[in-house]
Amino acid sequence: MNRLKNARSPYLRKSANQPVDWYEWSEEAFKRAKEEDKPILLSIGGVWCHWCHVMAHECFENEEIARIINENFIAIKVDRDERPDLDRRYQEVVFALTGSGGWPLTVFLTPDGEPFFGGTYFPPEDRWGRPGFKSLLLRIAQLWKEERERLINSGKHIYQIMAMQSQKSYKGMVGEELLEKGISSILLSIDYQYGGLGDAPKFHHAKVWELLLYRYFFTKNVQLLKIVELSLDAMAKGGVYDHLLGGFFRYSTDQKWIVPHFEKMLCDNAELLHLYSIAYQILPKDLYKRIAKGIVEYYKREGTDPDGGFYASQDADIGLLDEGGYYTFSLKELESILSEDELKVARLYFDVGERGELHHDPSKNVLFVAMEEEEIAKILSMPLERTISLLESAKLKLLKYREENREKPFVDKTIYANWNGLMLEAMTYYYKVFEDVWSKDFSVKTAQRILKELYDGKDLQHTNGVKGFSEDYIFLARGLLALFEITQERMWLEIALELTLRAIDKFWDKQNWGFFDSQEQGKGLLSLRLKNISDTPVQSVNGSAPYLLLALGSLTDRTDLIDLAEQNLQAFSRQIEEIPTLSASYLISLYAYIKGIYKIETEEFFEPMLKAFRPFKIVVKKPIRGVVVCEGSTCKIYEGMPDSFS
């Protein structure tokens, strides 16, 4: 076993048996690279990543390729979930060099950590128009010996470009015009036939649809609601959702949302739980309720630690690179599992046939909703109630079969502060809508555990042993603020404020404004302090932070926080002006800045006001008669429920 056997990260530990002499990102690795005068091979990936597993099996488990690496390079492996700061920097390089990014990320560095070449997945031999990894390694090793100065100069040039970009100011004015431009650009990017943004691959982009729901609320433009409904229905019915247990997969490989990459990520499901809970308030469809409850059920059963905390992810693969094998079914399997009537209904509902959609196993069917129960009942001349009953029993049998007869995909049980913050905010919102006591109680337990294990009153950790990033502070603070609203325990508000002030102290750019992603500088591109605004498609820290600052400023009457929120928005104004679709989370914060936080104080009507929908609303329980509603500095007193809520 190599030295990764002692790594914290389960992704790194999975590489412990490979013949590559792997290091974690460390001073030791860079010291050895300098001593032996070797370039560095940096590989970044995740435990949930199918193509990371493919490249590991084809290349890093290959004795000949491992020998070439060990003789010519110092090999460093990084878990992108554990070190998003490293991933973000080297992704930017590879995207600039090749026009695309993703995982596995493969980058070649000088001993100082400056990148000079990179890509993503490489097959072991030349194929599919891609250079083989073996020939690439040999070519770079040769260039290092014969044209080293060119490689070093290339690395320095790339570093200098990134350094210039990191120091660039995008300050500008913010207001209605920027918001309008952002929303208009989003509407031009929508797939009006199949829903979602753009073409395949399709990600969920939860914050985009949340933004458009807020826009509908303020404009009452029914067309906006139809656009959101198209996309939410398509995702909910597509193969990107696990129709037997619940939870969303990472993204769709096709335009119609049918065939996903099958990993489940906490960050995605947190934002989607929040989205479908909001959508149900505006458009109370049973489908949205079922989806939201399905996400919660998945985490109850597979994604939560008994002591509190939400797990990071679940792998896409089982066995030897069988992506989706756990979730898909052949027609023969359905025939052996279901009764005759259940089979008739399930075949129509999920469009199950002899030939399915799974690329590497055409007999396997991805489960997606192809036909509604009402239509199935008509076709089979069957009462609707019986059709629904047969479908539910079929789903339960298929779920039981896969759980009892198949290897379960690996679950990464790492507790990350940032993603747990996102799920805290989502779970508390889910509680407001559906009054599920478990979601409230488990959110409290999660918050208690994270603060006990990852926060010492001064510094927050990303996970055990890894210093916190700005998004850990900001996302967790938002989660605790949401927890305060449903519990009215002032402790959560105080800690949310404390974390936010710590984030300002550690990460705020006093010159050009906005939050840097990390506090400390280090080797290679870590010597650069970057500010993230792009949603990936999960919300960015600088898209999310202005809303937090506005909300805390409103609740605590701290105008300095509201001023910082304005500066945070202004810091990226010209960047959003150039690329309006860059960050829906930023546009949501901008919307809140324009409209103002809608603060409600009441005791008599606390529960109905908590449950009612209104963008940018925060409810505080106070022993007063009636309801006090404050928008910015203007407050009104109502004896009963305001007309807009009653």
SVG drawing of the C-alpha trace seen along z (x, -y; Angstrom):
<svg xmlns="http://www.w3.org/2000/svg" viewBox="-62 -54 80 68">
<polyline fill="none" stroke="black" stroke-width="0.4" points="0.0,0.0 1.2,-3.5 1.1,-6.5 -2.5,-7.3 -3.6,-4.5 -3.5,-7.0 -5.4,-9.8 -8.6,-11.4 -10.4,-11.3 -12.1,-8.1 -11.3,-9.0 -7.6,-9.1 -7.8,-5.9 -9.3,-4.2 -6.0,-4.8 -3.9,-3.3 -3.5,0.0 -2.3,-1.5 1.3,-1.1 1.7,-4.8 3.8,-6.5 1.1,-9.0 1.4,-11.9 -1.3,-14.1 -0.9,-17.8 2.0,-18.6 5.3,-20.3 6.9,-16.9 5.8,-16.3 7.1,-19.7 10.3,-19.3 10.9,-15.9 10.1,-17.4 12.7,-20.0 15.3,-17.6 14.8,-15.2 14.2,-17.9 11.0,-16.3 7.8,-17.8 4.6,-17.1 1.6,-15.0 -1.5,-16.4 -4.7,-14.3 -7.9,-15.8 -11.2,-13.9 -13.9,-12.7 -15.1,-9.4 -18.4,-9.8 -16.8,-10.4 -17.3,-7.6 -14.5,-8.7 -12.1,-9.1 -12.7,-5.4 -12.2,-4.6 -8.9,-6.4 -7.8,-4.9 -8.5,-1.4 -7.0,-1.9 -4.0,-4.0 -3.1,-4.2 -3.6,-0.5 -1.5,0.2 2.0,1.4 3.8,0.0 2.1,-3.4 2.7,-3.5 6.4,-2.8 6.6,-5.7 5.0,-8.0 7.2,-6.9 10.4,-7.3 9.7,-10.7 7.2,-12.5 6.2,-13.3 2.5,-12.2 0.0,-14.1 -3.7,-13.1 -6.3,-15.5 -10.0,-15.1 -11.8,-18.0 -14.5,-17.9 -11.9,-18.1 -9.8,-20.8 -12.1,-22.9 -9.5,-25.7 -7.0,-23.6 -9.6,-22.3 -11.0,-25.7 -7.5,-27.1 -6.3,-24.2 -9.8,-23.9 -9.4,-27.4 -6.1,-26.6 -7.3,-23.5 -10.4,-25.4 -8.2,-28.2 -5.9,-25.7 -8.4,-23.3 -11.9,-25.0 -13.3,-22.4 -12.8,-21.1 -14.2,-18.4 -13.0,-15.3 -10.7,-13.6 -8.5,-16.7 -5.0,-15.9 -2.4,-18.7 1.4,-18.8 3.2,-21.3 6.7,-22.6 8.3,-21.8 7.1,-25.2 3.5,-24.2 3.0,-26.3 0.9,-24.4 2.2,-24.1 -0.1,-21.4 -3.4,-19.8 -6.6,-18.0 -9.2,-15.8 -9.7,-12.0 -6.9,-10.3 -7.3,-6.7 -4.2,-4.5 -3.5,-4.3 -4.4,-6.7 -8.2,-6.4 -11.3,-8.4 -9.2,-11.3 -7.5,-11.6 -3.8,-11.1 -3.0,-8.0 -1.8,-8.7 1.3,-6.5 2.5,-8.4 1.6,-11.7 3.7,-10.9 6.6,-9.9 6.4,-13.0 6.2,-15.4 9.1,-13.5 11.1,-14.0 10.2,-17.7 11.2,-18.2 14.6,-16.9 15.1,-18.5 13.0,-21.7 12.6,-22.4 12.9,-26.2 10.0,-26.3 7.8,-24.4 8.9,-26.5 8.3,-29.7 4.9,-28.4 4.1,-27.7 5.2,-31.2 3.2,-32.7 0.0,-30.9 0.7,-31.9 1.1,-35.6 -2.1,-35.6 -4.0,-34.2 -2.3,-36.6 -3.4,-39.5 -7.0,-38.2 -7.1,-37.7 -6.2,-41.4 -8.6,-42.8 -11.5,-45.0 -15.0,-44.5 -16.6,-47.2 -19.6,-48.9 -23.1,-50.2 -26.0,-47.8 -29.7,-48.2 -32.8,-47.1 -31.1,-47.4 -28.5,-44.7 -31.2,-42.4 -33.3,-42.8 -30.3,-42.0 -29.5,-38.9 -33.1,-37.6 -33.4,-38.4 -30.2,-36.5 -31.4,-33.5 -34.6,-33.4 -32.7,-33.3 -30.7,-30.3 -33.7,-28.1 -34.6,-24.9 -38.3,-25.6 -38.9,-22.1 -37.4,-19.9 -36.7,-22.3 -33.5,-23.3 -30.7,-25.5 -29.0,-24.9 -28.1,-21.5 -26.7,-18.4 -25.1,-17.8 -27.8,-19.4 -27.3,-20.4 -30.2,-21.3 -29.3,-25.0 -31.6,-25.2 -30.9,-28.9 -32.0,-29.8 -35.5,-28.5 -35.7,-29.9 -34.9,-33.3 -37.6,-33.0 -40.1,-32.0 -39.3,-35.2 -39.7,-37.1 -43.1,-35.6 -44.2,-36.6 -43.3,-40.2 -44.5,-40.5 -47.4,-37.9 -46.1,-37.0 -47.8,-33.6 -45.4,-32.8 -42.5,-32.7 -44.4,-30.2 -44.9,-28.0 -41.2,-28.1 -40.3,-27.1 -42.9,-24.4 -41.6,-22.9 -38.1,-22.5 -39.1,-21.3 -41.5,-18.8 -38.9,-17.5 -36.3,-17.0 -38.8,-15.5 -40.0,-12.9 -36.6,-12.3 -34.0,-9.7 -32.0,-12.3 -34.3,-11.5 -34.3,-8.2 -38.0,-7.2 -37.7,-4.3 -36.2,-6.0 -35.7,-9.6 -32.9,-12.1 -31.4,-13.6 -28.4,-12.4 -25.7,-14.9 -26.8,-15.8 -28.3,-14.5 -26.1,-13.3 -28.9,-14.0 -31.2,-16.8 -34.4,-15.1 -33.2,-14.5 -33.3,-10.7 -29.8,-9.2 -27.9,-10.8 -24.5,-10.4 -25.6,-8.5 -23.7,-10.1 -25.8,-11.8 -24.3,-15.0 -25.4,-16.7 -24.9,-20.2 -27.2,-19.5 -29.9,-17.8 -29.8,-20.6 -30.5,-23.3 -33.2,-21.1 -35.0,-20.4 -35.1,-24.1 -36.3,-24.7 -39.1,-22.1 -40.3,-23.3 -40.6,-26.8 -42.2,-25.7 -44.9,-23.7 -45.9,-26.9 -46.5,-28.7 -47.8,-25.8 -49.0,-23.1 -48.6,-20.1 -48.5,-16.6 -45.4,-16.0 -43.4,-18.7 -44.5,-17.5 -43.5,-13.9 -40.1,-15.0 -39.3,-17.1 -40.4,-14.3 -38.4,-11.8 -35.2,-13.8 -35.7,-13.9 -36.5,-10.2 -33.3,-9.4 -31.2,-11.3 -33.1,-9.8 -32.2,-6.3 -28.8,-6.7 -27.4,-10.2 -27.4,-11.1 -25.2,-10.3 -27.0,-9.2 -25.1,-11.8 -26.0,-14.6 -24.6,-15.6 -25.4,-15.0 -23.1,-12.8 -21.2,-14.3 -22.1,-12.0 -22.9,-8.6 -20.9,-7.0 -22.3,-6.4 -20.6,-3.0 -20.9,0.5 -18.6,3.4 -16.0,2.9 -17.1,-0.5 -20.7,0.4 -22.2,-3.1 -25.9,-3.1 -26.0,0.6 -27.6,0.3 -30.4,-1.9 -31.4,-0.3 -33.4,2.8 -33.8,5.1 -37.2,6.2 -36.4,9.8 -35.7,8.5 -39.0,6.8 -40.8,9.9 -39.2,11.9 -39.9,9.3 -43.4,8.0 -46.9,9.6 -48.5,9.6 -50.6,6.5 -47.8,4.6 -45.6,5.4 -48.2,4.0 -48.4,0.7 -44.7,0.4 -43.7,1.0 -45.9,-1.8 -45.0,-4.2 -41.2,-3.7 -41.1,-2.8 -39.4,0.5 -38.5,2.6 -36.1,5.2 -33.6,2.4 -33.0,-0.2 -31.0,-3.5 -27.9,-2.4 -25.0,-2.9 -22.7,-0.1 -25.5,2.4 -28.3,1.9 -30.6,4.4 -30.8,2.1 -33.6,-0.6 -33.2,-3.9 -36.3,-4.5 -38.1,-7.7 -41.7,-8.7 -42.9,-8.2 -46.6,-8.0 -48.9,-9.4 -51.1,-7.1 -54.3,-8.5 -53.3,-7.6 -52.1,-4.2 -55.5,-3.6 -57.3,-4.4 -55.0,-2.2 -55.4,0.8 -59.1,0.1 -58.2,0.2 -59.6,-2.0 -57.2,-4.9 -57.0,-3.9 -55.9,-0.4 -53.4,-1.7 -51.9,-4.0 -51.9,-1.1 -50.1,1.3 -47.5,-1.3 -46.7,-1.9 -46.4,1.8 -44.2,2.2 -41.9,-0.6 -41.6,0.9 -40.8,4.3 -38.1,2.9 -36.6,0.9 -36.5,4.0 -35.0,6.1 -32.1,3.6 -31.4,3.2 -31.3,6.9 -29.6,8.2 -27.2,5.5 -24.0,4.0 -24.8,0.6 -22.9,-2.3 -20.2,-3.7 -21.3,-6.5 -18.8,-9.2 -19.6,-9.9 -17.5,-13.0 -19.2,-15.9 -18.4,-19.1 -19.4,-22.4 -20.3,-24.2 -22.6,-21.6 -24.2,-20.9 -24.9,-24.6 -26.8,-24.3 -28.8,-21.4 -29.6,-23.1 -31.1,-25.9 -33.1,-23.6 -34.3,-21.3 -35.5,-24.3 -37.4,-25.6 -38.9,-22.1 -40.1,-22.1 -41.8,-25.5 -43.7,-24.1 -44.5,-20.5 -44.2,-20.7 -42.0,-17.6 -40.7,-17.5 -37.8,-15.2 -36.3,-17.8 -36.4,-20.3 -35.0,-18.0 -32.3,-16.6 -31.2,-20.1 -30.7,-21.1 -28.7,-17.9 -26.6,-18.6 -25.9,-22.2 -24.9,-21.1 -22.5,-18.5 -20.8,-20.8 -20.3,-23.6 -18.9,-21.1 -16.5,-19.3 -15.6,-21.9 -15.8,-25.2 -13.7,-26.3 -15.2,-29.8 -12.6,-31.4 -11.9,-29.1 -14.3,-26.9 -13.0,-23.8 -14.2,-22.6 -14.0,-19.1 -11.9,-17.6 -8.2,-18.6 -8.9,-21.0 -9.1,-24.8 -12.4,-26.4 -13.0,-28.3 -15.2,-31.4 -18.1,-29.3 -17.9,-27.1 -18.5,-30.3 -21.1,-31.8 -23.2,-28.7 -23.2,-27.5 -24.2,-31.0 -27.1,-31.0 -28.1,-27.5 -28.0,-28.7 -29.9,-31.8 -32.7,-29.6 -32.6,-27.4 -33.1,-30.5 -36.2,-31.4 -38.0,-28.0 -36.8,-27.6 -36.6,-31.2 -33.6,-30.2 -31.5,-33.3 -28.3,-31.3 -28.4,-30.3 -28.8,-33.9 -25.8,-34.9 -23.6,-32.2 -24.6,-33.0 -23.6,-36.6 -20.4,-35.5 -19.4,-33.3 -20.2,-36.1 -18.0,-38.5 -15.2,-35.9 -15.6,-35.5 -15.4,-39.2 -12.2,-39.4 -10.6,-36.4 -11.7,-36.7 -13.0,-40.1 -11.0,-42.0 -10.7,-45.5 -9.4,-47.0 -11.7,-45.5 -14.4,-44.1 -15.9,-40.6 -14.9,-37.4 -11.7,-35.5 -12.2,-31.7 -9.4,-30.9 -7.4,-32.6 -3.9,-31.2 -1.5,-31.3 0.7,-28.4 2.5,-26.5 1.7,-26.9 -1.6,-28.6 -2.4,-28.7 -0.2,-31.7 -3.1,-33.5 -6.1,-34.7 -9.2,-34.2 -12.8,-35.4 -15.5,-33.1 -18.7,-34.4 -19.6,-31.7 -22.3,-29.2 -21.0,-25.8 -24.0,-25.3 -24.1,-25.2 -24.4,-28.8 -21.1,-30.7 -20.0,-32.3 -20.1,-35.8 -23.5,-35.1 -24.8,-33.9 -23.1,-36.2 -24.9,-39.5 -28.2,-38.0 -26.8,-36.8 -25.4,-40.2 -28.8,-41.9 -30.7,-39.5 -28.4,-39.8 -28.2,-43.5 -32.0,-43.7 -32.4,-41.4 -29.7,-43.0 -30.1,-46.6 -26.5,-46.7 -26.3,-49.0 -22.6,-48.2 -23.6,-44.7 -26.1,-46.2 -23.3,-48.4 -21.1,-45.4 -23.9,-43.6 -24.0,-46.5 -20.2,-46.5 -20.3,-42.7 -22.8,-43.2 -20.9,-46.1 -17.6,-44.2 -18.9,-41.9 -21.2,-44.2 -19.1,-44.6 -18.5,-40.8 -22.2,-40.1 -22.7,-42.8 -20.3,-41.0 -21.7,-37.5 -25.3,-37.9 -25.9,-34.2 -22.8,-33.7 -24.5,-33.6 -28.2,-33.2 -27.4,-33.2 -25.9,-36.7 -29.1,-37.9 -31.2,-36.6 -29.1,-38.6 -29.4,-41.6 -33.2,-41.1 -33.3,-41.1 -31.1,-44.2 -33.5,-46.0 -36.7,-44.8 -35.4,-44.8 -35.6,-42.1 -39.3,-41.6 -39.1,-41.3 -42.2,-40.2 -42.6,-40.5 -45.6,-38.7 -46.5,-36.2 -50.2,-35.7 -49.7,-34.8 -46.2,-33.4 -47.0,-29.9 -49.1,-31.0 -46.6,-33.8 -43.7,-31.3 -45.5,-29.0 -46.6,-31.7 -44.6,-32.3 -43.0,-35.6 -39.5,-36.1 -36.8,-37.5 -39.1,-37.1 -37.9,-36.5 -40.3,-36.0 -39.4,-36.9 -41.6,-35.9 -42.2,-39.0 -44.8,-39.5 -46.8,-42.1 -50.4,-42.3 -51.1,-41.7 -48.3,-41.8 -45.5,-44.3 -44.1,-44.2 -40.9,-46.1 -39.6,-46.6 -36.2,-48.4 -36.8,-51.3 -40.6,-51.4 -42.8,-49.5 -46.5,-48.9 -48.7,-47.5 -51.6,-45.1 -54.2,-44.0 -54.5,-40.7 -52.9,-38.8 -51.9,-41.3 -54.2,-40.9 -51.3,-39.6 -51.0,-36.6 -54.6,-35.9"/>
</svg>
